[in-house]
Amino acid sequence: MSCVPVSVTFELDTPDQLRRVVLTLTSEKRSDESEMWTIDFALWERGDNQSDFQVVDKVSVELGPEDFEGARTIAREGLCTGQRAQSLVAADTLKAFHYGSATSDDVRDDVVEIVRAE
């Protein structure tokens, strides 16, 4: 499949307005003409609704070819309810990683699950 470079960003705020997940999905064409998709994922938090958000942590995850179709669907149609829910799971894992109670593999797995969620 021909790669059309694209970059889309989603911001998800929790109902209490104290957490924000920012997810940027990007496709690029490699020098060998193959397709590459990445997710840049960040968790932001604040103590109250009047304070500014502060970044907790960020990660960039390269997707495997098996997840390209899911990435294309998100880029075209946006995040479904299951993908938004999985984004919050990935945010919890990223925060746990930041504080030493999760691994980078845990974070990667949960971020990749966003494109697989329905």
C-alpha positions as CSV (number, residue, x, y, z in Angstrom):
1,M,0.0,0.0,0.0
2,S,1.2,3.5,-0.8
3,C,2.0,5.6,2.2
4,V,0.3,9.0,2.4
5,P,2.1,10.9,5.2
6,V,-0.3,12.0,7.8
7,S,-0.2,13.4,11.4
8,V,-3.3,13.7,13.6
9,T,-3.4,14.7,17.3
10,F,-6.1,13.8,19.8
11,E,-6.4,15.4,23.2
12,L,-8.5,13.6,25.8
13,D,-9.4,15.3,29.0
14,T,-10.9,13.3,31.9
15,P,-14.3,14.3,33.2
16,D,-12.8,15.9,36.3
17,Q,-10.5,18.0,34.0
18,L,-7.4,17.0,36.0
19,R,-5.7,14.7,33.4
20,R,-5.1,15.2,29.7
21,V,-3.8,12.5,27.3
22,V,-2.3,13.8,24.1
23,L,-1.8,11.2,21.3
24,T,-0.3,12.0,18.0
25,L,-0.5,9.4,15.3
26,T,2.0,9.9,12.4
27,S,2.7,8.0,9.2
28,E,5.8,8.5,7.1
29,K,7.5,6.9,4.1
30,R,10.9,5.4,4.8
31,S,13.8,5.7,2.4
32,D,12.9,2.3,1.0
33,E,9.4,3.5,0.3
34,S,7.9,1.4,3.1
35,E,5.3,2.7,5.5
36,M,6.0,3.6,9.1
37,W,3.5,4.6,11.8
38,T,4.3,6.0,15.3
39,I,2.3,7.1,18.3
40,D,3.7,10.0,20.4
41,F,1.8,9.6,23.7
42,A,1.9,12.0,26.6
43,L,0.2,12.3,30.0
44,W,-0.5,15.7,31.5
45,E,-1.9,16.4,35.0
46,R,-2.8,19.2,37.2
47,G,-3.9,19.5,40.9
48,D,-7.0,21.5,40.3
49,N,-9.0,23.1,37.5
50,Q,-7.4,26.4,37.9
51,S,-3.8,25.2,37.5
52,D,-1.9,24.7,34.3
53,F,-1.3,21.1,33.1
54,Q,2.2,19.7,33.7
55,V,3.6,16.8,31.7
56,V,4.0,13.6,33.7
57,D,5.8,11.7,31.0
58,K,6.0,11.1,27.2
59,V,6.8,8.2,25.0
60,S,7.1,7.5,21.3
61,V,6.1,4.0,20.0
62,E,6.7,2.7,16.6
63,L,3.9,0.4,15.4
64,G,4.4,-2.9,13.7
65,P,2.9,-3.6,10.2
66,E,0.1,-5.6,11.8
67,D,-1.2,-2.4,13.4
68,F,-1.0,-0.2,10.3
69,E,-4.7,-0.7,9.3
70,G,-5.9,0.2,12.8
71,A,-3.7,3.3,12.7
72,R,-5.1,4.2,9.3
73,T,-8.7,3.8,10.6
74,I,-8.0,6.1,13.6
75,A,-6.4,8.7,11.3
76,R,-9.4,8.6,9.1
77,E,-12.3,8.2,11.6
78,G,-10.9,9.3,15.0
79,L,-10.8,7.4,18.2
80,C,-13.7,5.1,19.1
81,T,-15.0,4.7,22.7
82,G,-12.8,1.6,23.2
83,Q,-9.7,3.4,22.0
84,R,-10.4,6.4,24.2
85,A,-10.7,4.0,27.2
86,Q,-7.5,2.2,26.3
87,S,-5.7,5.6,26.1
88,L,-6.6,6.1,29.7
89,V,-5.2,2.7,30.6
90,A,-2.0,3.5,28.7
91,A,-1.9,6.8,30.6
92,D,-2.1,5.0,33.9
93,T,0.7,2.7,32.8
94,L,2.9,5.6,31.7
95,K,2.4,7.2,35.1
96,A,3.3,3.9,36.8
97,F,6.4,3.7,34.6
98,H,7.3,7.3,35.5
99,Y,7.2,6.3,39.2
100,G,9.1,3.0,38.7
101,S,6.2,0.5,39.0
102,A,5.8,-0.4,35.4
103,T,8.3,-1.3,32.6
104,S,8.9,0.4,29.3
105,D,7.5,-2.8,27.7
106,D,4.3,-2.4,29.7
107,V,3.9,1.2,28.4
108,R,4.6,0.1,24.8
109,D,2.1,-2.7,25.0
110,D,-0.6,-0.5,26.4
111,V,0.0,2.2,23.8
112,V,-0.1,-0.3,20.9
113,E,-3.4,-1.7,22.3
114,I,-5.0,1.7,21.5
115,V,-5.0,0.9,17.8
116,R,-6.2,-2.6,18.5
117,A,-9.1,-1.6,20.7
118,E,-12.7,-1.5,19.4
